[in-house]
Amino acid sequence: MFVCVTSVGKILEIKGNNAVVDINGKLSEVLIDLADAKTGDYVYCAAGMAYESRFSGQGICGKKI
């Protein structure tokens, strides 16, 4: 059985195909090829990749924006 933990983070900076994402105060660099995202968007992140984005005004997983 395989379990993958997904986190939600806000994109602070984009560097080519990677983005610096704030996930609960920890900065992580993730690959953003699978997400149509821009700076300020919230993204779902797992295994070093962002795979879906939500625009900053929509809220995500109960996170207050």
Secondary structure, DSSP 8 states (H G I E B T S, - for coil): ------EEEEEEEEETTEEEEEETTEEEEEE-TTS---TT-EEEEETTEEEEEE-TTT-BTTB--
